Amino acid sequence: MTIPSTQYTIEQLARLGNEIYFNELSDKLEKDHYGEYVVIEVDSHKYFIGKTFKEALDKAIAKFPDKIFHSLRIGDIKKFSKSSLSNHVWFLGA
Amino acid sequence: MCGFLVHNRVYLPIEVFGFSEKLRRTFNAQIDTGFDGYLTLPLTEAFPLGLILHTTQQITLADGSNVTDLVCYGTILFNHHKVMCPINISPGNILLGMSFLRDIKSEFNIDFKNNRFCFK
């Protein structure tokens, strides 16, 4: 069994993923895949789309089983200033 | 297999584990038809299960704010169903979402008279 890992902190991973999304992907993906899910591998900038989150994540894991990704729903978040994105790490209950 | 109603909320007993079934634990999960994923677990409940982290996920909350969840892969056991799926690590209640209900392909009925619900 492969255990995925990352060199980044959670905040770095989320920020890099969001930057890739807004700088490279949002225009083309929101036109044709609005409401679907995208999973981004931040080192290669490769991305995987699915109608469901599980579908997109399964594709990403199949390609990069040792990586940890960043994911979001296409069109769900708007482009805020960099300081407002991924500053709030939810899982800690903060 | 039946769940139960408490204060107009529907709860279902499930088992969850990560890389080893030996780590499985039982939870009473609230069904949330407004959640389109599979399962959310608070961090303290997730740690002992051996869940494997696969992705961060940017989520927009109802108030418009953005937060970052962790998402692991794990297995949910319910009745004779075994669902391998993404599990969101989020504070708050343990919630079962529509993706889980869709995957088990069952019909469920809520019996308000006896405060329980069952899957067919």
Backbone of each chain as ProteinMPNN parsed JSONL, in Angstrom:
{"seq_chain_A": "MTIPSTQYTIEQLARLGNEIYFNELSDKLEKDHYGEYVVIEVDSHKYFIGKTFKEALDKAIAKFPDKIFHSLRIGDIKKFSKSSLSNHVWFLGA", "coords_chain_A": {"N_chain_A": [[0.848, -1.193, 0.0], [0.597, 2.175, -0.907], [1.58, 5.055, 0.785], [0.541, 8.268, 0.655], [2.311, 11.427, 0.49], [3.532, 14.761, 1.27], [5.605, 17.626, 0.63], [4.78, 20.003, 1.522], [3.17, 22.337, 3.798], [-0.209, 22.216, 5.05], [-1.454, 24.655, 4.576], [0.232, 25.802, 2.627], [-0.089, 23.967, 0.562], [-2.798, 24.232, -0.061], [-2.797, 26.93, -0.836], [-1.067, 26.924, -3.07], [-2.475, 25.196, -4.736], [-4.858, 26.642, -5.143], [-3.817, 28.896, -6.442], [-2.86, 27.782, -8.821], [-5.29, 26.959, -9.86], [-6.701, 29.425, -10.228], [-4.917, 30.887, -11.829], [-4.377, 29.32, -14.039], [-6.442, 27.541, -14.73], [-9.15, 28.249, -14.23], [-10.624, 29.831, -16.108], [-10.957, 28.201, -18.431], [-12.016, 25.846, -17.362], [-14.331, 26.588, -15.967], [-16.002, 27.32, -17.943], [-16.743, 24.976, -19.341], [-17.07, 22.982, -17.429], [-18.511, 23.67, -15.18], [-19.46, 23.41, -11.804], [-18.594, 20.841, -11.56], [-15.884, 18.767, -10.277], [-12.466, 19.421, -9.46], [-9.259, 18.081, -9.1], [-6.045, 18.796, -8.099], [-2.645, 18.344, -8.817], [0.017, 19.728, -7.365], [2.739, 19.977, -7.967], [3.294, 19.061, -10.583], [1.326, 20.393, -11.864], [-0.71, 19.075, -13.042], [-4.118, 18.1, -13.579], [-7.321, 16.776, -12.605], [-10.517, 15.935, -13.548], [-13.901, 15.491, -12.487], [-17.318, 14.45, -12.507], [-18.29, 13.866, -10.062], [-16.83, 14.329, -6.802], [-15.434, 12.118, -5.863], [-14.956, 10.699, -8.208], [-13.115, 12.393, -9.553], [-11.037, 12.436, -7.667], [-10.321, 9.734, -7.521], [-9.24, 9.366, -10.08], [-6.99, 11.001, -9.89], [-5.531, 9.782, -7.831], [-5.009, 7.328, -9.014], [-3.185, 8.086, -10.966], [-1.18, 9.452, -9.54], [-0.292, 7.975, -7.01], [1.233, 8.45, -4.761], [1.011, 11.027, -3.963], [-0.235, 14.041, -2.333], [-3.07, 16.0, -2.81], [-4.704, 19.072, -3.985], [-8.033, 20.188, -3.898], [-11.135, 21.272, -5.385], [-14.423, 22.594, -6.007], [-15.489, 23.318, -9.201], [-15.919, 26.612, -10.079], [-16.968, 27.223, -7.663], [-15.648, 28.781, -5.79], [-14.703, 32.159, -5.557], [-12.405, 34.531, -6.968], [-10.508, 35.772, -4.59], [-8.452, 38.076, -2.739], [-5.078, 36.991, -2.296], [-4.452, 36.783, 0.372], [-6.8, 36.168, 1.626], [-7.485, 33.657, 0.999], [-7.441, 30.263, 1.868], [-6.507, 30.727, 4.436], [-7.879, 29.993, 6.568], [-7.966, 27.153, 8.225], [-9.982, 24.59, 8.363], [-10.361, 22.127, 9.6], [-9.32, 22.055, 12.088], [-11.109, 23.187, 13.656], [-11.001, 25.81, 14.101]], "CA_chain_A": [[0.0, 0.0, 0.0], [1.354, 3.426, -0.983], [1.112, 6.125, 1.675], [0.875, 9.543, 0.027], [2.955, 12.415, 1.338], [3.772, 16.048, 0.621], [6.638, 18.443, 1.244], [4.177, 21.28, 1.871], [2.19, 22.405, 4.871], [-1.581, 22.24, 4.54], [-1.726, 26.001, 4.066], [0.981, 25.957, 1.382], [-0.703, 23.109, -0.447], [-4.049, 24.867, -0.469], [-2.499, 28.171, -1.555], [-0.526, 26.563, -4.384], [-3.566, 24.641, -5.535], [-5.756, 27.733, -5.531], [-3.114, 29.726, -7.421], [-2.894, 27.056, -10.096], [-6.66, 26.996, -10.354], [-7.099, 30.744, -10.712], [-4.004, 31.401, -12.854], [-4.246, 28.463, -15.216], [-7.541, 26.619, -15.026], [-10.532, 28.663, -13.97], [-11.327, 30.305, -17.311], [-11.38, 27.119, -19.326], [-12.818, 24.829, -16.684], [-15.648, 27.101, -15.586], [-16.818, 27.407, -19.155], [-17.26, 23.671, -19.767], [-17.214, 21.998, -16.35], [-19.007, 24.368, -13.999], [-20.165, 22.544, -10.863], [-17.875, 19.57, -11.402], [-14.81, 18.825, -9.298], [-11.111, 19.327, -9.997], [-8.217, 17.695, -8.147], [-4.824, 19.357, -8.685], [-1.335, 17.931, -8.313], [0.604, 21.075, -7.42], [4.104, 19.986, -8.503], [3.233, 18.9, -12.039], [0.193, 21.212, -12.318], [-1.711, 18.228, -13.701], [-5.394, 18.173, -12.88], [-8.237, 15.687, -12.92], [-11.887, 16.436, -13.432], [-14.94, 14.48, -12.355], [-18.663, 14.933, -12.195], [-18.33, 13.771, -8.608], [-15.525, 14.515, -6.179], [-14.791, 10.805, -5.788], [-14.474, 10.357, -9.545], [-11.904, 13.174, -9.812], [-9.988, 12.014, -6.741], [-9.871, 8.398, -7.931], [-8.369, 9.536, -11.243], [-5.731, 11.583, -9.426], [-4.819, 8.76, -7.059], [-4.537, 6.315, -9.971], [-2.029, 8.635, -11.67], [-0.157, 9.845, -8.574], [-0.703, 7.334, -5.754], [2.066, 8.855, -3.629], [0.908, 12.476, -3.785], [-1.397, 14.658, -1.692], [-3.552, 16.973, -3.792], [-5.643, 20.107, -3.564], [-9.27, 19.971, -4.653], [-12.207, 22.235, -5.195], [-15.525, 22.485, -6.948], [-15.265, 24.303, -10.259], [-16.842, 27.735, -10.035], [-17.559, 27.376, -6.326], [-14.983, 29.854, -5.054], [-14.37, 33.295, -6.399], [-11.028, 34.965, -6.801], [-10.3, 36.812, -3.606], [-7.031, 38.376, -2.599], [-4.351, 35.812, -1.853], [-4.436, 36.711, 1.827], [-8.066, 35.694, 2.163], [-7.696, 32.27, 0.613], [-6.773, 29.175, 2.588], [-5.957, 31.111, 5.727], [-8.691, 29.357, 7.594], [-7.896, 25.709, 8.109], [-11.262, 24.285, 8.983], [-10.457, 20.858, 10.291], [-8.914, 22.21, 13.475], [-12.226, 23.769, 14.371], [-10.71, 27.219, 14.394]], "C_chain_A": [[0.881, 1.24, 0.0], [0.744, 4.457, -0.052], [1.513, 7.448, 1.047], [1.491, 10.522, 1.02], [3.146, 13.7, 0.549], [4.867, 16.777, 1.358], [6.057, 19.747, 1.781], [3.355, 21.183, 3.157], [0.795, 22.427, 4.237], [-1.882, 23.598, 3.913], [-1.012, 26.243, 2.73], [0.326, 25.175, 0.253], [-1.982, 23.742, -0.974], [-3.775, 26.139, -1.279], [-1.976, 27.875, -2.959], [-1.628, 26.037, -5.294], [-4.518, 25.721, -6.023], [-5.104, 28.643, -6.583], [-3.118, 29.062, -8.796], [-4.284, 27.128, -10.697], [-6.983, 28.355, -10.976], [-6.216, 31.225, -11.866], [-4.053, 30.593, -14.155], [-5.533, 27.768, -15.657], [-8.936, 27.234, -15.031], [-11.268, 29.076, -15.243], [-11.819, 29.146, -18.164], [-12.27, 26.106, -18.622], [-14.218, 25.338, -16.362], [-16.574, 27.239, -16.792], [-17.486, 26.06, -19.458], [-17.558, 22.7, -18.636], [-17.714, 22.617, -15.057], [-19.789, 23.401, -13.108], [-19.526, 21.176, -10.684], [-16.687, 19.799, -10.458], [-13.451, 18.713, -9.995], [-10.156, 19.006, -8.843], [-6.877, 18.035, -8.801], [-3.593, 18.791, -8.003], [-0.42, 19.15, -8.48], [2.025, 21.095, -7.971], [4.096, 19.927, -10.034], [2.192, 19.825, -12.673], [-0.829, 20.373, -13.097], [-2.994, 18.25, -12.871], [-6.326, 17.096, -13.42], [-9.649, 16.156, -12.608], [-12.847, 15.268, -13.264], [-16.285, 15.121, -12.085], [-18.929, 14.817, -10.699], [-16.915, 13.962, -8.066], [-14.755, 13.198, -6.165], [-14.208, 10.412, -7.15], [-13.159, 11.085, -9.845], [-10.752, 12.7, -8.934], [-9.443, 10.635, -7.126], [-8.938, 8.48, -9.14], [-6.989, 10.034, -10.802], [-4.89, 10.549, -8.684], [-4.256, 7.682, -7.98], [-3.26, 6.784, -10.676], [-0.866, 8.914, -10.72], [-0.477, 9.24, -7.208], [0.092, 7.785, -4.534], [1.972, 10.351, -3.322], [-0.321, 12.851, -2.95], [-1.791, 15.85, -2.54], [-4.262, 18.145, -3.122], [-6.857, 20.016, -4.474], [-10.249, 21.103, -4.433], [-13.306, 21.982, -6.226], [-15.41, 23.627, -7.949], [-16.352, 25.366, -10.222], [-17.376, 28.035, -8.657], [-16.927, 28.503, -5.543], [-14.593, 30.938, -6.033], [-12.979, 33.779, -6.056], [-10.968, 36.106, -5.797], [-8.827, 37.198, -3.62], [-6.347, 37.15, -2.03], [-4.405, 35.668, -0.343], [-5.72, 36.136, 2.399], [-8.32, 34.225, 1.855], [-6.85, 31.34, 1.464], [-6.062, 29.644, 3.847], [-6.683, 30.403, 6.848], [-8.67, 27.86, 7.365], [-8.986, 25.135, 8.992], [-11.195, 23.115, 9.936], [-10.048, 20.954, 11.746], [-10.017, 22.819, 14.324], [-11.999, 25.224, 14.71], [-11.69, 28.124, 13.68]], "O_chain_A": [[1.803, 1.351, 0.807], [-0.461, 4.706, -0.091], [2.704, 7.729, 0.916], [1.232, 10.459, 2.222], [2.953, 13.737, -0.666], [5.052, 16.585, 2.56], [6.767, 20.516, 2.429], [2.907, 20.106, 3.55], [0.653, 22.633, 3.031], [-2.491, 23.676, 2.847], [-1.59, 26.823, 1.811], [0.205, 25.664, -0.87], [-2.218, 23.783, -2.182], [-4.438, 26.395, -2.284], [-2.398, 28.509, -3.927], [-1.701, 26.39, -6.471], [-4.935, 25.714, -7.181], [-5.774, 29.103, -7.508], [-3.354, 29.719, -9.81], [-4.439, 27.332, -11.901], [-7.473, 28.431, -12.103], [-6.7, 31.895, -12.779], [-3.799, 31.125, -15.236], [-5.691, 27.442, -16.833], [-9.81, 26.778, -15.767], [-12.425, 28.701, -15.432], [-12.98, 29.123, -18.572], [-13.19, 25.565, -19.235], [-15.188, 24.589, -16.475], [-17.795, 27.27, -16.646], [-18.669, 26.018, -19.796], [-18.23, 21.692, -18.854], [-17.384, 22.149, -13.967], [-20.66, 22.67, -13.579], [-19.876, 20.437, -9.764], [-16.515, 20.89, -9.914], [-13.307, 18.003, -10.99], [-10.244, 19.587, -7.762], [-6.606, 17.611, -9.924], [-3.503, 18.759, -6.776], [-0.118, 19.553, -9.603], [2.481, 22.151, -8.411], [4.824, 20.671, -10.691], [2.187, 20.012, -13.89], [-1.718, 20.929, -13.742], [-2.969, 18.396, -11.649], [-6.149, 16.582, -14.524], [-9.922, 16.7, -11.539], [-12.637, 14.191, -13.824], [-16.37, 16.204, -11.505], [-19.708, 15.59, -10.141], [-15.931, 13.779, -8.783], [-13.553, 13.177, -6.429], [-13.109, 9.864, -7.231], [-12.206, 10.477, -10.33], [-9.62, 12.577, -9.403], [-8.235, 10.403, -7.061], [-7.954, 7.744, -9.215], [-5.96, 9.552, -11.276], [-3.68, 10.456, -8.891], [-3.155, 7.18, -7.754], [-2.365, 5.984, -10.95], [0.29, 8.649, -11.049], [-0.906, 9.973, -6.317], [-0.317, 7.536, -3.4], [2.748, 10.88, -2.527], [-1.296, 12.104, -2.866], [-0.931, 16.632, -2.947], [-4.404, 18.211, -1.901], [-6.726, 19.793, -5.677], [-10.198, 21.803, -3.422], [-13.116, 21.24, -7.19], [-15.249, 24.783, -7.559], [-17.542, 25.066, -10.32], [-18.144, 28.979, -8.476], [-17.59, 29.125, -4.713], [-14.209, 30.675, -7.172], [-12.443, 33.475, -4.991], [-11.324, 37.245, -6.101], [-8.053, 36.69, -4.432], [-6.984, 36.35, -1.346], [-4.404, 34.55, 0.173], [-5.734, 35.666, 3.536], [-9.254, 33.622, 2.384], [-5.682, 31.615, 1.738], [-5.101, 29.008, 4.28], [-6.151, 30.24, 7.946], [-9.283, 27.357, 6.424], [-8.908, 25.194, 10.219], [-11.88, 23.096, 10.959], [-10.366, 20.078, 12.551], [-9.887, 22.952, 15.54], [-12.727, 25.803, 15.516], [-11.605, 29.346, 13.804]]}, "seq_chain_B": "MCGFLVHNRVYLPIEVFGFSEKLRRTFNAQIDTGFDGYLTLPLTEAFPLGLILHTTQQITLADGSNVTDLVCYGTILFNHHKVMCPINISPGNILLGMSFLRDIKSEFNIDFKNNRFCFK", "coords_chain_B": {"N_chain_B": [[-31.979, -3.085, 8.529], [-31.931, -0.525, 10.863], [-32.137, 2.953, 11.68], [-32.307, 5.752, 13.911], [-34.408, 8.33, 15.317], [-33.755, 11.501, 16.66], [-34.78, 14.377, 18.144], [-35.932, 15.226, 15.682], [-33.907, 14.639, 13.943], [-32.105, 12.416, 11.864], [-30.414, 9.46, 12.563], [-27.786, 7.142, 11.922], [-26.285, 4.064, 12.629], [-22.944, 3.418, 11.97], [-19.868, 1.845, 10.86], [-16.432, 2.705, 10.726], [-13.258, 2.724, 9.122], [-9.69, 2.986, 8.395], [-6.715, 2.22, 6.995], [-6.642, -0.334, 8.015], [-8.909, -2.854, 8.91], [-8.987, -3.619, 11.475], [-8.926, -1.388, 12.978], [-11.417, -0.334, 13.124], [-14.27, 1.593, 14.145], [-17.361, 2.336, 15.777], [-19.92, 4.618, 14.946], [-22.582, 6.948, 15.531], [-24.04, 8.387, 12.988], [-25.274, 11.397, 11.637], [-27.735, 11.847, 9.211], [-27.456, 13.971, 6.507], [-29.038, 15.631, 4.195], [-28.314, 17.861, 2.847], [-25.659, 17.752, 2.374], [-23.381, 16.883, 0.002], [-21.35, 15.028, -0.1], [-19.696, 12.097, 1.282], [-19.016, 11.415, 4.073], [-18.464, 13.235, 7.064], [-16.054, 13.753, 9.57], [-15.001, 14.662, 12.834], [-11.696, 15.755, 13.788], [-10.608, 14.51, 16.108], [-12.062, 12.176, 16.237], [-11.31, 10.959, 13.938], [-8.568, 10.405, 13.985], [-7.867, 7.886, 15.394], [-8.571, 5.946, 13.527], [-6.917, 5.314, 11.429], [-7.039, 6.609, 8.939], [-6.227, 7.533, 5.573], [-4.61, 10.316, 4.359], [-5.404, 12.201, 1.494], [-6.002, 14.574, 0.097], [-6.269, 18.173, 0.26], [-9.139, 20.263, 0.525], [-10.856, 22.899, -0.86], [-13.475, 24.731, 0.394], [-16.553, 26.417, 0.161], [-18.417, 28.033, 2.549], [-21.792, 28.397, 3.862], [-22.01, 31.043, 4.571], [-20.436, 32.304, 2.794], [-17.736, 32.349, 3.257], [-14.401, 31.015, 2.834], [-12.978, 27.86, 3.486], [-10.542, 25.356, 4.409], [-10.649, 21.975, 4.081], [-9.444, 18.776, 5.26], [-9.144, 15.782, 3.399], [-9.603, 12.381, 3.563], [-9.124, 8.927, 2.618], [-11.276, 6.265, 3.273], [-13.15, 3.529, 4.743], [-16.557, 2.809, 4.948], [-18.765, 0.936, 6.836], [-21.944, -0.422, 6.669], [-24.656, -2.204, 7.607], [-24.898, -4.685, 5.256], [-23.38, -3.356, 3.479], [-20.406, -2.057, 2.053], [-18.519, 0.661, 1.735], [-16.042, 2.298, 0.076], [-14.509, 5.365, 0.29], [-14.079, 8.999, -0.088], [-13.445, 10.832, 2.878], [-14.343, 13.551, 4.735], [-12.519, 15.629, 6.906], [-13.727, 17.469, 9.329], [-14.713, 19.971, 11.695], [-17.361, 19.646, 14.149], [-20.533, 17.964, 13.805], [-20.892, 14.41, 13.137], [-21.491, 13.565, 9.971], [-23.486, 12.036, 7.485], [-23.635, 11.928, 3.996], [-25.255, 12.655, 0.792], [-23.924, 11.258, -1.227], [-23.129, 8.866, -0.064], [-25.613, 7.715, 0.544], [-26.61, 7.443, -2.028], [-24.815, 5.603, -3.095], [-25.332, 3.227, -1.699], [-27.704, 2.502, -2.675], [-30.364, 2.184, -1.714], [-33.739, 2.298, -0.519], [-35.127, 4.458, 1.859], [-37.237, 4.716, 4.717], [-38.923, 6.941, 6.848], [-40.163, 6.639, 10.024], [-42.145, 8.373, 11.852], [-43.897, 7.901, 13.864], [-42.909, 5.852, 15.437], [-40.418, 6.785, 15.866], [-38.158, 6.043, 14.27], [-36.116, 4.954, 11.489], [-35.878, 3.007, 8.487], [-33.994, 1.06, 6.137], [-34.656, -0.26, 2.916]], "CA_chain_B": [[-31.144, -2.28, 9.433], [-32.631, 0.71, 11.144], [-31.529, 4.023, 12.445], [-33.225, 6.282, 14.913], [-34.67, 9.761, 15.268], [-33.616, 12.272, 17.884], [-35.054, 15.805, 17.871], [-36.179, 15.378, 14.248], [-32.71, 14.354, 13.15], [-32.034, 10.991, 11.575], [-29.083, 8.935, 12.859], [-27.537, 5.81, 11.418], [-25.049, 3.499, 13.177], [-22.007, 2.963, 10.942], [-18.502, 1.581, 11.286], [-15.491, 3.377, 9.834], [-11.85, 2.432, 9.362], [-8.78, 3.442, 7.356], [-5.904, 1.227, 6.296], [-6.83, -1.668, 8.577], [-10.237, -3.06, 9.484], [-8.818, -3.808, 12.919], [-9.051, -0.082, 13.619], [-12.769, 0.182, 12.92], [-15.043, 2.054, 15.286], [-18.77, 2.577, 15.48], [-20.409, 5.973, 15.187], [-23.948, 7.297, 15.131], [-23.878, 9.491, 12.045], [-26.514, 12.094, 11.272], [-27.935, 11.979, 7.766], [-27.596, 15.369, 6.122], [-29.332, 15.638, 2.759], [-27.697, 19.043, 2.254], [-24.234, 17.475, 2.2], [-23.342, 15.991, -1.163], [-20.253, 14.074, 0.012], [-19.962, 10.809, 1.922], [-18.983, 11.42, 5.533], [-17.56, 14.152, 7.742], [-15.645, 13.318, 10.902], [-14.078, 15.581, 13.513], [-10.312, 15.279, 13.818], [-10.349, 13.602, 17.227], [-12.666, 10.872, 15.932], [-10.655, 10.405, 12.751], [-7.193, 9.963, 14.241], [-7.652, 6.469, 15.727], [-9.099, 5.042, 12.509], [-5.923, 5.02, 10.401], [-7.441, 7.13, 7.627], [-5.107, 7.969, 4.742], [-4.83, 11.645, 3.796], [-5.159, 12.27, 0.047], [-6.129, 15.885, -0.513], [-6.97, 19.273, 0.888], [-10.292, 20.628, -0.289], [-11.346, 24.249, -0.61], [-14.927, 24.682, 0.502], [-17.235, 27.668, 0.47], [-19.496, 27.811, 3.507], [-23.048, 29.085, 3.557], [-21.862, 32.491, 4.755], [-19.571, 32.815, 1.735], [-16.321, 32.268, 3.61], [-13.676, 29.857, 2.323], [-12.21, 27.098, 4.454], [-9.817, 24.225, 3.833], [-10.83, 20.683, 4.747], [-8.615, 17.646, 4.861], [-9.963, 14.665, 2.921], [-8.921, 11.093, 3.623], [-9.859, 7.793, 2.069], [-11.565, 5.273, 4.289], [-14.228, 2.595, 4.437], [-17.735, 2.862, 5.801], [-19.552, -0.3, 6.873], [-23.314, -0.263, 7.138], [-25.419, -3.391, 7.268], [-24.022, -5.506, 4.431], [-22.717, -2.479, 2.511], [-19.032, -1.627, 2.319], [-18.305, 1.781, 0.819], [-14.734, 2.957, 0.156], [-14.879, 6.699, -0.172], [-13.443, 10.141, 0.566], [-14.03, 11.221, 4.153], [-13.909, 14.914, 5.077], [-12.209, 15.891, 8.31], [-14.322, 18.771, 9.616], [-15.254, 20.051, 13.048], [-18.812, 19.579, 14.219], [-21.188, 16.661, 13.891], [-20.566, 13.346, 12.184], [-22.577, 13.671, 8.997], [-23.535, 11.177, 6.298], [-24.187, 12.723, 2.921], [-26.039, 12.058, -0.282], [-23.131, 10.308, -2.014], [-23.202, 7.569, 0.604], [-26.959, 7.173, 0.35], [-26.739, 7.048, -3.424], [-23.984, 4.42, -3.358], [-25.896, 1.988, -1.153], [-28.838, 2.193, -3.556], [-31.497, 1.667, -0.954], [-34.82, 3.222, -0.213], [-35.363, 4.458, 3.298], [-38.512, 5.244, 5.194], [-38.881, 7.518, 8.182], [-41.368, 6.326, 10.801], [-42.204, 9.355, 12.936], [-44.726, 7.38, 14.944], [-42.055, 5.048, 16.304], [-39.106, 7.469, 15.944], [-37.055, 5.31, 13.673], [-36.222, 4.804, 10.045], [-35.313, 1.752, 8.004], [-33.64, 0.925, 4.729], [-35.159, -1.449, 2.228]], "C_chain_B": [[-31.811, -0.936, 9.626], [-31.754, 1.708, 11.847], [-32.557, 4.564, 13.418], [-33.316, 7.792, 14.78], [-34.446, 10.375, 16.638], [-33.807, 13.741, 17.519], [-35.177, 16.069, 16.374], [-34.937, 15.235, 13.387], [-32.555, 12.848, 13.041], [-30.592, 10.51, 11.758], [-28.982, 7.487, 12.403], [-26.256, 5.265, 12.042], [-24.179, 2.942, 12.053], [-20.682, 2.603, 11.606], [-17.563, 2.2, 10.255], [-14.086, 2.92, 10.174], [-11.033, 2.923, 8.181], [-8.028, 2.279, 6.746], [-6.069, -0.187, 6.841], [-8.201, -1.77, 9.233], [-10.161, -3.282, 11.001], [-9.029, -2.506, 13.68], [-10.494, 0.452, 13.59], [-13.456, 0.531, 14.245], [-16.455, 2.351, 14.826], [-19.147, 4.008, 15.836], [-21.903, 6.04, 14.869], [-23.855, 8.554, 14.278], [-25.233, 10.08, 11.683], [-26.607, 12.195, 9.761], [-28.219, 13.436, 7.443], [-27.808, 15.426, 4.607], [-28.799, 16.891, 2.065], [-26.202, 18.887, 2.01], [-24.087, 16.482, 1.052], [-22.172, 15.008, -1.136], [-20.681, 12.78, 0.673], [-20.094, 10.941, 3.432], [-18.072, 12.543, 6.004], [-17.302, 13.618, 9.15], [-14.807, 14.402, 11.543], [-12.697, 14.937, 13.65], [-10.08, 14.25, 14.915], [-10.963, 12.228, 17.011], [-11.909, 10.183, 14.799], [-9.294, 9.795, 13.057], [-7.051, 8.471, 14.516], [-7.999, 5.473, 14.62], [-8.073, 4.668, 11.441], [-6.343, 5.478, 9.02], [-6.23, 7.686, 6.887], [-5.451, 9.314, 4.096], [-4.502, 11.665, 2.314], [-5.23, 13.683, -0.515], [-6.635, 16.909, 0.488], [-8.124, 19.651, -0.033], [-10.766, 22.02, 0.114], [-12.866, 24.222, -0.643], [-15.452, 26.071, 0.81], [-18.405, 27.377, 1.39], [-20.722, 28.64, 3.141], [-22.931, 30.602, 3.701], [-20.912, 33.108, 3.736], [-18.088, 32.754, 2.052], [-15.717, 30.983, 3.051], [-12.897, 29.177, 3.433], [-11.541, 25.931, 3.738], [-10.047, 22.993, 4.68], [-9.67, 19.761, 4.396], [-9.554, 16.536, 4.404], [-9.112, 13.411, 2.881], [-9.74, 10.056, 2.869], [-10.057, 6.784, 3.181], [-12.696, 4.377, 3.84], [-15.341, 2.751, 5.453], [-18.455, 1.521, 5.687], [-20.938, 0.01, 7.419], [-24.117, -1.458, 6.677], [-24.513, -4.287, 6.425], [-23.283, -4.683, 3.378], [-21.323, -2.106, 2.993], [-18.683, -0.57, 1.291], [-16.931, 2.387, 1.068], [-14.88, 4.335, -0.464], [-14.035, 7.78, 0.473], [-14.196, 10.497, 1.846], [-13.465, 12.575, 4.533], [-13.637, 15.026, 6.574], [-12.656, 17.321, 8.594], [-14.788, 18.797, 11.063], [-16.77, 19.928, 13.025], [-19.314, 18.149, 14.267], [-20.648, 15.676, 12.856], [-21.741, 13.251, 11.222], [-22.395, 12.671, 7.859], [-24.241, 11.94, 5.201], [-24.842, 11.922, 1.822], [-25.232, 11.071, -1.108], [-23.158, 8.919, -1.387], [-24.57, 6.925, 0.372], [-27.154, 6.687, -1.082], [-25.981, 5.741, -3.685], [-24.592, 3.136, -2.798], [-27.223, 1.621, -1.833], [-30.027, 1.58, -2.827], [-32.538, 2.751, -0.784], [-34.932, 3.267, 1.298], [-36.629, 5.202, 3.665], [-38.351, 5.761, 6.613], [-40.216, 7.275, 8.871], [-41.407, 7.264, 12.005], [-43.007, 8.843, 14.121], [-43.873, 6.618, 15.958], [-40.646, 5.597, 16.425], [-37.965, 6.626, 15.419], [-37.197, 5.329, 12.153], [-35.475, 3.555, 9.622], [-34.989, 1.847, 6.533], [-34.251, -0.347, 4.163], [-34.144, -1.895, 1.2]], "O_chain_B": [[-32.21, -0.286, 8.66], [-30.774, 1.367, 12.51], [-33.556, 3.908, 13.711], [-32.437, 8.443, 14.216], [-34.891, 9.837, 17.652], [-33.08, 14.281, 16.685], [-34.597, 17.024, 15.858], [-34.921, 15.662, 12.233], [-32.831, 12.104, 13.982], [-29.664, 11.077, 11.182], [-29.938, 6.716, 12.482], [-25.226, 5.938, 11.992], [-24.623, 2.096, 11.276], [-20.405, 2.992, 12.74], [-17.862, 2.216, 9.061], [-13.744, 2.744, 11.343], [-11.569, 3.235, 7.117], [-8.617, 1.443, 6.06], [-5.669, -1.147, 6.181], [-8.605, -0.9, 10.004], [-11.158, -3.146, 11.71], [-9.281, -2.519, 14.884], [-10.739, 1.586, 14.0], [-13.264, -0.11, 15.278], [-16.709, 2.587, 13.644], [-18.753, 4.537, 16.875], [-22.411, 5.282, 14.043], [-23.62, 9.649, 14.789], [-26.204, 9.359, 11.454], [-25.644, 12.591, 9.105], [-29.107, 14.056, 8.029], [-26.859, 15.285, 3.836], [-28.827, 16.978, 0.838], [-25.556, 19.799, 1.494], [-24.608, 15.369, 1.121], [-22.02, 14.223, -2.072], [-21.852, 12.403, 0.64], [-21.137, 10.625, 4.006], [-17.021, 12.779, 5.409], [-18.2, 13.107, 9.82], [-13.977, 15.011, 10.869], [-12.567, 13.713, 13.626], [-9.428, 13.231, 14.685], [-10.461, 11.23, 17.528], [-11.881, 8.954, 14.723], [-8.91, 8.788, 12.462], [-6.183, 7.833, 13.921], [-7.743, 4.278, 14.766], [-8.338, 3.787, 10.623], [-6.04, 4.814, 8.029], [-5.319, 8.243, 7.5], [-6.447, 9.437, 3.383], [-3.437, 11.198, 1.91], [-4.577, 13.968, -1.519], [-7.336, 16.57, 1.442], [-8.08, 19.385, -1.234], [-11.042, 22.279, 1.285], [-13.465, 23.742, -1.605], [-14.876, 26.806, 1.612], [-19.28, 26.576, 1.061], [-20.686, 29.469, 2.232], [-23.651, 31.355, 3.046], [-20.614, 34.301, 3.806], [-17.262, 33.076, 1.197], [-16.418, 29.997, 2.824], [-12.232, 29.84, 4.229], [-11.913, 25.565, 2.624], [-9.686, 22.962, 5.857], [-9.003, 19.935, 3.377], [-10.639, 16.37, 4.961], [-8.052, 13.374, 2.256], [-10.9, 10.286, 2.528], [-9.133, 6.481, 3.936], [-13.149, 4.453, 2.698], [-15.102, 2.816, 6.659], [-18.721, 1.035, 4.587], [-21.089, 0.616, 8.48], [-24.243, -1.698, 5.476], [-23.418, -4.616, 6.882], [-22.637, -5.239, 2.491], [-21.097, -1.872, 4.18], [-18.563, -0.87, 0.103], [-16.677, 2.93, 2.144], [-15.321, 4.465, -1.606], [-13.349, 7.527, 1.463], [-15.426, 10.466, 1.888], [-12.249, 12.737, 4.642], [-14.43, 14.571, 7.399], [-12.021, 18.273, 8.142], [-15.209, 17.774, 11.602], [-17.389, 20.093, 11.974], [-18.611, 17.242, 14.711], [-20.04, 16.055, 11.854], [-22.852, 12.898, 11.617], [-21.293, 12.488, 7.342], [-25.3, 12.527, 5.42], [-24.97, 10.7, 1.895], [-25.805, 10.124, -1.646], [-23.205, 7.914, -2.096], [-24.666, 5.741, 0.046], [-27.78, 5.654, -1.32], [-26.463, 4.877, -4.418], [-24.387, 2.063, -3.365], [-27.783, 0.554, -1.584], [-30.611, 0.59, -3.269], [-32.258, 3.945, -0.891], [-34.844, 2.231, 1.956], [-37.029, 6.171, 3.02], [-37.735, 5.12, 7.464], [-41.269, 7.659, 8.361], [-40.792, 6.997, 13.038], [-42.82, 9.299, 15.25], [-44.079, 6.719, 17.168], [-39.775, 4.958, 17.014], [-36.922, 6.512, 16.062], [-38.248, 5.671, 11.61], [-34.558, 3.101, 10.306], [-35.611, 2.598, 5.782], [-34.348, -1.369, 4.842], [-34.367, -2.884, 0.502]]}, "name": "protein", "num_of_chains": 2, "seq": "MTIPSTQYTIEQLARLGNEIYFNELSDKLEKDHYGEYVVIEVDSHKYFIGKTFKEALDKAIAKFPDKIFHSLRIGDIKKFSKSSLSNHVWFLGAMCGFLVHNRVYLPIEVFGFSEKLRRTFNAQIDTGFDGYLTLPLTEAFPLGLILHTTQQITLADGSNVTDLVCYGTILFNHHKVMCPINISPGNILLGMSFLRDIKSEFNIDFKNNRFCFK"}
